[in-house]
Amino acid sequence: MSGTGFDHIPFFRIYNPVTQSHKFDSTGDYIRMWIPELAKLPLSLLHAPWQAPRDVLESFGVHLGDNYPLRIVHHEHARQRALNSYAEWKKPATESGSD
């Protein structure tokens, strides 16, 4: 699940998509309805199927890279890159080397 919108917050926030998935779809109903390839997975694997061993996924008919895409964004790395960029953006022009 994802969404965009303007939420007025006084600080920079990066949401973890897996945490948000657990929080707002704790039973997995939304995922099972809209992603039929994952519908048979147990709840413990449903929110982050890429973390499950391949043989376990295949026993439920999920083949990463075939009938379900490989993970595109590695949240941990993307989060750190965004935080670094944001920190650089916040620096005054003279401190960051810009004119």
N, CA, C and O atoms as a MOPAC input file, in Angstrom:
PM7 MOZYME 1SCF
protein

 N      0.84000 1    -1.15800 1     0.00000 1
 C      0.00000 1     0.00000 1     0.00000 1
 C      0.89000 1     1.22700 1     0.00000 1
 O      1.95800 1     1.25200 1     0.61100 1
 N      0.43000 1     2.21400 1    -0.68500 1
 C      1.16900 1     3.46600 1    -0.65800 1
 C      0.20100 1     4.60500 1    -0.91400 1
 O     -0.93700 1     4.40400 1    -1.33900 1
 N      0.67200 1     5.76700 1    -0.65300 1
 C     -0.16300 1     6.92800 1    -0.89900 1
 C      0.68900 1     8.17100 1    -0.87700 1
 O      1.82500 1     8.16600 1    -0.40500 1
 N      0.12600 1     9.21600 1    -1.38900 1
 C      0.80600 1    10.49800 1    -1.35300 1
 C     -0.16200 1    11.53100 1    -0.81700 1
 O     -1.37900 1    11.39000 1    -0.92900 1
 N      0.38000 1    12.52400 1    -0.26100 1
 C     -0.47300 1    13.58200 1     0.25900 1
 C      0.36200 1    14.56200 1     1.04700 1
 O      1.51500 1    14.29600 1     1.38500 1
 N     -0.23400 1    15.68600 1     1.32800 1
 C      0.46000 1    16.70700 1     2.09600 1
 C     -0.00700 1    16.61700 1     3.53900 1
 O     -1.12700 1    17.00900 1     3.86500 1
 N      0.83400 1    16.11400 1     4.37600 1
 C      0.55700 1    16.06200 1     5.80900 1
 C      1.47000 1    17.07300 1     6.46900 1
 O      2.69300 1    16.95400 1     6.39500 1
 N      0.88600 1    18.06100 1     7.10900 1
 C      1.69900 1    19.08700 1     7.74200 1
 C      2.36800 1    18.51100 1     8.98700 1
 O      1.71300 1    18.24300 1     9.99400 1
 N      3.66200 1    18.33000 1     8.89900 1
 C      4.44500 1    17.87200 1    10.04000 1
 C      5.66600 1    18.77500 1    10.14800 1
 O      6.19500 1    19.22100 1     9.13100 1
 N      6.11100 1    19.04400 1    11.34700 1
 C      7.21300 1    19.98200 1    11.52100 1
 C      8.60400 1    19.37400 1    11.31400 1
 O      9.60500 1    20.04200 1    11.57500 1
 N      8.68500 1    18.14900 1    10.86100 1
 C      9.98000 1    17.51900 1    10.67000 1
 C      9.89100 1    16.53400 1     9.52100 1
 O      8.80100 1    16.16000 1     9.08900 1
 N     11.04400 1    16.12100 1     9.03300 1
 C     11.13000 1    15.18600 1     7.91600 1
 C     10.85300 1    13.77900 1     8.42000 1
 O     11.43100 1    13.34700 1     9.41700 1
 N      9.97900 1    13.07200 1     7.74000 1
 C      9.61800 1    11.72300 1     8.17300 1
 C      9.64300 1    10.78600 1     6.97100 1
 O      9.14800 1    11.12700 1     5.89700 1
 N     10.21700 1     9.61600 1     7.15800 1
 C     10.22400 1     8.59200 1     6.12200 1
 C      9.54800 1     7.36200 1     6.71100 1
 O     10.03000 1     6.76600 1     7.67400 1
 N      8.43700 1     7.00300 1     6.11900 1
 C      7.68500 1     5.85700 1     6.62100 1
 C      8.25300 1     4.55200 1     6.07500 1
 O      8.67300 1     4.48300 1     4.92000 1
 N      8.26300 1     3.52500 1     6.90900 1
 C      8.67200 1     2.19400 1     6.49100 1
 C      7.44500 1     1.50400 1     5.89900 1
 O      6.45600 1     1.31200 1     6.60500 1
 N      7.48500 1     1.12700 1     4.61700 1
 C      6.29800 1     0.54600 1     3.99100 1
 C      5.84900 1    -0.77200 1     4.62100 1
 O      4.65300 1    -1.06100 1     4.64900 1
 N      6.77800 1    -1.56500 1     5.12000 1
 C      6.39100 1    -2.83200 1     5.75100 1
 C      5.70200 1    -2.56100 1     7.08600 1
 O      4.68700 1    -3.18400 1     7.39700 1
 N      6.23900 1    -1.65000 1     7.86400 1
 C      5.61200 1    -1.28100 1     9.13500 1
 C      4.21800 1    -0.72000 1     8.90000 1
 O      3.27700 1    -1.06200 1     9.61600 1
 N      4.08600 1     0.14400 1     7.89200 1
 C      2.78000 1     0.71600 1     7.57700 1
 C      1.80200 1    -0.35900 1     7.10500 1
 O      0.61200 1    -0.30400 1     7.41700 1
 N      2.30200 1    -1.32000 1     6.36400 1
 C      1.45900 1    -2.42100 1     5.90900 1
 C      0.92400 1    -3.21700 1     7.09400 1
 O     -0.26300 1    -3.53900 1     7.14600 1
 N      1.79400 1    -3.53200 1     8.03800 1
 C      1.36100 1    -4.23200 1     9.25900 1
 C      0.33900 1    -3.39900 1    10.02900 1
 O     -0.65900 1    -3.92200 1    10.52600 1
 N      0.60000 1    -2.10600 1    10.12000 1
 C     -0.25400 1    -1.22900 1    10.91800 1
 C     -1.65100 1    -1.07000 1    10.31800 1
 O     -2.64600 1    -1.10700 1    11.04200 1
 N     -1.72900 1    -0.89500 1     8.99900 1
 C     -3.00800 1    -0.58700 1     8.37000 1
 C     -3.67200 1    -1.77200 1     7.67700 1
 O     -4.81400 1    -1.65700 1     7.23000 1
 N     -2.98800 1    -2.89600 1     7.58000 1
 C     -3.57600 1    -4.11300 1     7.00700 1
 C     -3.12100 1    -5.30000 1     7.84200 1
 O     -2.56800 1    -6.26800 1     7.32000 1
 N     -3.35800 1    -5.21500 1     9.13000 1
 C     -2.82800 1    -6.21100 1    10.06700 1
 C     -3.32600 1    -7.62700 1     9.79300 1
 O     -2.65600 1    -8.59100 1    10.16500 1
 N     -4.46800 1    -7.77200 1     9.16100 1
 C     -4.99100 1    -9.10700 1     8.84600 1
 C     -4.60000 1    -9.56400 1     7.44700 1
 O     -4.80500 1   -10.72500 1     7.09300 1
 N     -4.03700 1    -8.65500 1     6.64800 1
 C     -3.61500 1    -8.99600 1     5.29400 1
 C     -4.74500 1    -9.04200 1     4.27600 1
 O     -4.53300 1    -9.46700 1     3.14100 1
 N     -5.93100 1    -8.61400 1     4.65900 1
 C     -7.08400 1    -8.68100 1     3.74800 1
 C     -6.87200 1    -7.86600 1     2.47200 1
 O     -7.19400 1    -8.33000 1     1.37800 1
 N     -6.33700 1    -6.66500 1     2.61000 1
 C     -6.12000 1    -5.79600 1     1.44800 1
 C     -5.11800 1    -6.43500 1     0.48400 1
 O     -5.34800 1    -6.47400 1    -0.72500 1
 N     -4.02100 1    -6.92600 1     1.02000 1
 C     -3.00300 1    -7.56100 1     0.17200 1
 C     -3.59500 1    -8.77000 1    -0.53500 1
 O     -3.41900 1    -8.93600 1    -1.74200 1
 N     -4.29200 1    -9.60900 1     0.20900 1
 C     -4.86400 1   -10.81800 1    -0.38900 1
 C     -5.88600 1   -10.49200 1    -1.47700 1
 O     -5.99300 1   -11.21100 1    -2.47100 1
 N     -6.63200 1    -9.41000 1    -1.28600 1
 C     -7.63400 1    -9.03600 1    -2.28600 1
 C     -6.99000 1    -8.52400 1    -3.57000 1
 O     -7.40800 1    -8.89700 1    -4.66600 1
 N     -5.98400 1    -7.67800 1    -3.44000 1
 C     -5.43600 1    -6.98400 1    -4.59900 1
 C     -4.15900 1    -7.60000 1    -5.16600 1
 O     -3.73200 1    -7.23000 1    -6.26000 1
 N     -3.55100 1    -8.52400 1    -4.44500 1
 C     -2.34900 1    -9.19400 1    -4.95600 1
 C     -2.58100 1   -10.69900 1    -4.84900 1
 O     -2.09000 1   -11.33900 1    -3.92000 1
 N     -3.32400 1   -11.26000 1    -5.79200 1
 C     -3.69400 1   -12.67500 1    -5.70500 1
 C     -2.49300 1   -13.62300 1    -5.67300 1
 O     -2.60000 1   -14.73400 1    -5.15400 1
 N     -1.35600 1   -13.19900 1    -6.21900 1
 C     -0.15700 1   -14.04900 1    -6.19400 1
 C      0.29400 1   -14.34100 1    -4.76600 1
 O      0.93600 1   -15.36000 1    -4.51300 1
 N     -0.04300 1   -13.44600 1    -3.82900 1
 C      0.38000 1   -13.61900 1    -2.43700 1
 C     -0.73600 1   -14.13700 1    -1.53500 1
 O     -0.51400 1   -14.35400 1    -0.34400 1
 N     -1.90600 1   -14.33500 1    -2.07600 1
 C     -3.08900 1   -14.64900 1    -1.26600 1
 C     -2.93700 1   -15.88800 1    -0.39100 1
 O     -3.52200 1   -15.94600 1     0.69100 1
 N     -2.17600 1   -16.86800 1    -0.82600 1
 C     -2.04700 1   -18.11700 1    -0.06100 1
 C     -0.96500 1   -18.06300 1     1.01500 1
 O     -0.85900 1   -18.97800 1     1.83100 1
 N     -0.17000 1   -17.00900 1     1.02200 1
 C      0.90700 1   -16.91200 1     2.01600 1
 C      0.33500 1   -16.75300 1     3.41800 1
 O     -0.70000 1   -16.11100 1     3.59900 1
 N      1.00100 1   -17.33300 1     4.40900 1
 C      0.57600 1   -17.08000 1     5.78900 1
 C      0.85600 1   -15.61800 1     6.14600 1
 O      1.72800 1   -14.97900 1     5.55700 1
 N      0.12100 1   -15.11500 1     7.09500 1
 C      0.24300 1   -13.71400 1     7.48800 1
 C      1.67800 1   -13.33800 1     7.85100 1
 O      2.10300 1   -12.21100 1     7.59500 1
 N      2.41800 1   -14.25600 1     8.43600 1
 C      3.79400 1   -13.96200 1     8.85700 1
 C      4.71300 1   -13.62000 1     7.68200 1
 O      5.75400 1   -12.99500 1     7.88300 1
 N      4.35100 1   -14.01500 1     6.46800 1
 C      5.17300 1   -13.74300 1     5.28200 1
 C      4.55600 1   -12.71100 1     4.35200 1
 O      5.21900 1   -12.21900 1     3.43900 1
 N      3.32100 1   -12.39000 1     4.57300 1
 C      2.54100 1   -11.60500 1     3.62200 1
 C      3.05400 1   -10.18700 1     3.39300 1
 O      3.02900 1    -9.70200 1     2.26100 1
 N      3.50800 1    -9.52800 1     4.42000 1
 C      3.89000 1    -8.11600 1     4.30400 1
 C      5.29000 1    -7.90500 1     3.72400 1
 O      5.59700 1    -6.81200 1     3.24900 1
 N      6.12700 1    -8.91400 1     3.75400 1
 C      7.49200 1    -8.80200 1     3.21500 1
 C      7.90900 1   -10.15600 1     2.63900 1
 O      8.79000 1   -10.81400 1     3.19200 1
 N      7.29000 1   -10.57600 1     1.54000 1
 C      7.56300 1   -11.91500 1     1.01600 1
 C      9.01600 1   -12.14400 1     0.60800 1
 O      9.47800 1   -13.28500 1     0.60800 1
 N      9.73800 1   -11.09600 1     0.26600 1
 C     11.14100 1   -11.23800 1    -0.14200 1
 C     12.02600 1   -11.72600 1     0.99800 1
 O     13.15400 1   -12.15600 1     0.75800 1
 N     11.53500 1   -11.66600 1     2.23500 1
 C     12.32600 1   -12.12400 1     3.37700 1
 C     12.19800 1   -13.62900 1     3.61400 1
 O     12.96200 1   -14.20300 1     4.39000 1
 N     11.24700 1   -14.25700 1     2.95600 1
 C     11.02100 1   -15.69500 1     3.15100 1
 C     11.98900 1   -16.50900 1     2.30100 1
 O     12.39500 1   -16.06700 1     1.22600 1
 N     12.35700 1   -17.68800 1     2.77300 1
 C     13.19900 1   -18.56900 1     1.95200 1
 C     12.47600 1   -18.94500 1     0.65200 1
 O     11.25400 1   -19.09000 1     0.62400 1
 N     13.24600 1   -19.09800 1    -0.40500 1
 C     12.67200 1   -19.39200 1    -1.71500 1
 C     11.80300 1   -20.64500 1    -1.69500 1
 O     10.70900 1   -20.64700 1    -2.25900 1
 N     12.27700 1   -21.70900 1    -1.05300 1
 C     11.50100 1   -22.95400 1    -1.05700 1
 C     10.15700 1   -22.79100 1    -0.34800 1
 O      9.16800 1   -23.41400 1    -0.73700 1
 N     10.12000 1   -21.96500 1     0.68000 1
 C      8.85800 1   -21.71100 1     1.38400 1
 C      7.90100 1   -20.95400 1     0.46700 1
 O      6.73000 1   -21.31700 1     0.35700 1
 N      8.39400 1   -19.90600 1    -0.19100 1
 C      7.54800 1   -19.15400 1    -1.12000 1
 C      7.02100 1   -20.05800 1    -2.22800 1
 O      5.84000 1   -20.01600 1    -2.57200 1
 N      7.91100 1   -20.87300 1    -2.77900 1
 C      7.50500 1   -21.74300 1    -3.88100 1
 C      6.46800 1   -22.76500 1    -3.44400 1
 O      5.63600 1   -23.18600 1    -4.24800 1
 N      6.51000 1   -23.17100 1    -2.17700 1
 C      5.49800 1   -24.11800 1    -1.69100 1
 C      4.10400 1   -23.48900 1    -1.67800 1
 O      3.10000 1   -24.20000 1    -1.65100 1
 N      4.04400 1   -22.16200 1    -1.69800 1
 C      2.77000 1   -21.44200 1    -1.76300 1
 C      2.50300 1   -20.89900 1    -3.17000 1
 O      1.55900 1   -20.13500 1    -3.37400 1
 N      3.33500 1   -21.29500 1    -4.13600 1
 C      3.12900 1   -20.87900 1    -5.51800 1
 C      3.68300 1   -19.51400 1    -5.86400 1
 O      3.35800 1   -18.96300 1    -6.91600 1
 N      4.51700 1   -18.95800 1    -4.99600 1
 C      5.11000 1   -17.64200 1    -5.24800 1
 C      6.53300 1   -17.84200 1    -5.75000 1
 O      7.35800 1   -18.46700 1    -5.08400 1
 N      6.80900 1   -17.30400 1    -6.93100 1
 C      8.13600 1   -17.41300 1    -7.53500 1
 C      8.64100 1   -15.99300 1    -7.79200 1
 O      8.27600 1   -15.36100 1    -8.78300 1
 N      9.48700 1   -15.50300 1    -6.88100 1
 C     10.00400 1   -14.13500 1    -7.01100 1
 C     10.73900 1   -13.96700 1    -8.33000 1
 O     11.57100 1   -14.79400 1    -8.70500 1
 N     10.42200 1   -12.89500 1    -9.01700 1
 C     11.03700 1   -12.62600 1   -10.30700 1
 C     10.30400 1   -13.28900 1   -11.45800 1
 O     10.63700 1   -13.06000 1   -12.62100 1
 N      9.31400 1   -14.10500 1   -11.14700 1
 C      8.54100 1   -14.78900 1   -12.18600 1
 C      7.06900 1   -14.36900 1   -12.10200 1
 O      6.60300 1   -13.56800 1   -12.91200 1
 N      6.34700 1   -14.90700 1   -11.12900 1
 C      4.93000 1   -14.52700 1   -11.01300 1
 C      4.69600 1   -13.44700 1    -9.95900 1
 O      3.56400 1   -13.01200 1    -9.74200 1
 N      5.76400 1   -13.02400 1    -9.31600 1
 C      5.70700 1   -11.88300 1    -8.40300 1
 C      7.05100 1   -11.16600 1    -8.52000 1
 O      8.09400 1   -11.81800 1    -8.48200 1
 N      7.05000 1    -9.82600 1    -8.66300 1
 C      8.31300 1    -9.11800 1    -8.92600 1
 C      9.29600 1    -9.16100 1    -7.75900 1
 O      8.91900 1    -9.26900 1    -6.59200 1
 N     10.55800 1    -9.07200 1    -8.12300 1
 C     11.60400 1    -8.92800 1    -7.11700 1
 C     11.44600 1    -7.57400 1    -6.43600 1
 O     10.84100 1    -6.65400 1    -6.98700 1
 N     11.98300 1    -7.47100 1    -5.26500 1
 C     11.94500 1    -6.21400 1    -4.52200 1
 C     12.66900 1    -5.13500 1    -5.33000 1
 O     13.77100 1    -5.36000 1    -5.83000 1
 N     12.04800 1    -3.97700 1    -5.45200 1
 C     12.61500 1    -2.88600 1    -6.24400 1
 C     13.37200 1    -1.90400 1    -5.35600 1
 O     14.50000 1    -1.52300 1    -5.66800 1
 N     12.76000 1    -1.50000 1    -4.26400 1
 C     13.35500 1    -0.51400 1    -3.36500 1
 C     13.77600 1    -1.20000 1    -2.07400 1
 O     12.97200 1    -1.86700 1    -1.42400 1
 N     15.02300 1    -1.03400 1    -1.71300 1
 C     15.51500 1    -1.52300 1    -0.42100 1
 C     15.38000 1    -0.34800 1     0.54100 1
 O     16.19800 1     0.57200 1     0.55000 1
 N     14.33700 1    -0.40400 1     1.34100 1
 C     13.96000 1     0.73100 1     2.17900 1
 C     15.11800 1     1.24700 1     3.03500 1
 O     15.30100 1     2.45800 1     3.15900 1
 N     15.88700 1     0.35400 1     3.61600 1
 C     16.96600 1     0.77100 1     4.51500 1
 C     17.96100 1     1.68200 1     3.79100 1
 O     18.37600 1     2.70900 1     4.32800 1
 N     18.33800 1     1.30000 1     2.57400 1
 C     19.30500 1     2.09700 1     1.80300 1
 C     18.66600 1     3.38200 1     1.27800 1
 O     19.26600 1     4.45500 1     1.34000 1
 N     17.45100 1     3.26000 1     0.76400 1
 C     16.76300 1     4.43800 1     0.22100 1
 C     16.49300 1     5.46100 1     1.31900 1
 O     16.60200 1     6.66600 1     1.09200 1
 N     16.14500 1     4.98500 1     2.49200 1
 C     15.88800 1     5.87700 1     3.62300 1
 C     17.14600 1     6.67100 1     3.96600 1
 O     17.09600 1     7.88800 1     4.14100 1
 N     18.26900 1     5.96800 1     4.05800 1
 C     19.51500 1     6.64400 1     4.42000 1
 C     19.92700 1     7.65000 1     3.35200 1
 O     20.39500 1     8.74200 1     3.67300 1
 N     19.75600 1     7.28600 1     2.09200 1
 C     20.08600 1     8.19800 1     0.99800 1
 C     19.21200 1     9.45500 1     1.06400 1
 O     19.70200 1    10.56600 1     0.86100 1
 N     17.92700 1     9.27800 1     1.34500 1
 C     17.02000 1    10.42800 1     1.45800 1
 C     17.40000 1    11.30900 1     2.64100 1
 O     17.39700 1    12.53500 1     2.52800 1
 N     17.72600 1    10.69500 1     3.77000 1
 C     18.12800 1    11.47200 1     4.94700 1
 C     19.40300 1    12.26100 1     4.67800 1
 O     19.51900 1    13.41800 1     5.08200 1
 N     20.35500 1    11.63900 1     4.00100 1
 C     21.59900 1    12.33400 1     3.65400 1
 C     21.32100 1    13.51200 1     2.72400 1
 O     21.88200 1    14.59400 1     2.90000 1
 N     20.46000 1    13.30000 1     1.74300 1
 C     20.10500 1    14.37900 1     0.81400 1
 C     19.39900 1    15.51000 1     1.54000 1
 O     19.66900 1    16.68400 1     1.28700 1
 N     18.50100 1    15.15500 1     2.43600 1
 C     17.76400 1    16.16200 1     3.19300 1
 C     18.71700 1    16.96600 1     4.08100 1
 O     18.58900 1    18.18600 1     4.18600 1
 N     19.66300 1    16.29000 1     4.71400 1
 C     20.63600 1    16.97900 1     5.56600 1
 C     21.47500 1    17.94600 1     4.73500 1
 O     21.78300 1    19.05000 1     5.18400 1
 N     21.83800 1    17.53600 1     3.53900 1
 C     22.62000 1    18.39700 1     2.65000 1
 C     21.79000 1    19.60700 1     2.21600 1
 O     22.29700 1    20.72700 1     2.15600 1
 N     20.52500 1    19.37400 1     1.91900 1
 C     19.62800 1    20.44200 1     1.47900 1
 C     19.42200 1    21.48500 1     2.57800 1
 O     19.28300 1    22.67400 1     2.29000 1
 N     19.40300 1    21.04000 1     3.83300 1
 C     19.16600 1    21.95300 1     4.95200 1
 C     20.35400 1    22.85900 1     5.25200 1
 O     20.18700 1    23.90100 1     5.88400 1
 N     21.54500 1    22.48000 1     4.81000 1
 C     22.72900 1    23.29200 1     5.08500 1
 C     22.61200 1    24.64400 1     4.38700 1
 O     22.06400 1    24.73100 1     3.28800 1
 N     23.12100 1    25.68800 1     5.01600 1
 C     23.16000 1    26.99200 1     4.33000 1
 C     24.01200 1    26.88300 1     3.07100 1
 O     24.90500 1    26.03900 1     2.99200 1
 N     23.73800 1    27.72700 1     2.09800 1
 C     24.43700 1    27.67200 1     0.81100 1
 C     25.95000 1    27.73500 1     0.98100 1
 O     26.66900 1    27.02700 1     0.27600 1
 N     26.45200 1    28.55700 1     1.89100 1
 C     27.89900 1    28.68100 1     2.07000 1
 C     28.49500 1    27.40900 1     2.65900 1
 O     29.62800 1    27.05400 1     2.33400 1
 N     27.76400 1    26.72700 1     3.51000 1
 C     28.27300 1    25.51400 1     4.14100 1
 C     28.28100 1    24.33600 1     3.17300 1
 O     29.15500 1    23.47200 1     3.25700 1
 N     27.30800 1    24.29300 1     2.24900 1
 C     27.22100 1    23.16100 1     1.32900 1
 C     28.07400 1    23.35100 1     0.08000 1
 O     28.17300 1    22.44300 1    -0.74500 1
 N     28.68500 1    24.51500 1    -0.06600 1
 C     29.53300 1    24.76300 1    -1.22000 1
 C     28.80700 1    25.39200 1    -2.39100 1
 O     29.40200 1    25.58700 1    -3.45100 1
 N     27.52800 1    25.71300 1    -2.22300 1
 C     26.75300 1    26.36300 1    -3.29000 1
 C     26.89800 1    27.86800 1    -3.17100 1
 O     27.30400 1    28.38400 1    -2.13000 1
 N     26.56200 1    28.56500 1    -4.24200 1
 C     26.60700 1    30.03200 1    -4.17800 1
 C     25.29500 1    30.54900 1    -3.66300 1
 O     25.11800 1    31.76000 1    -3.53100 1

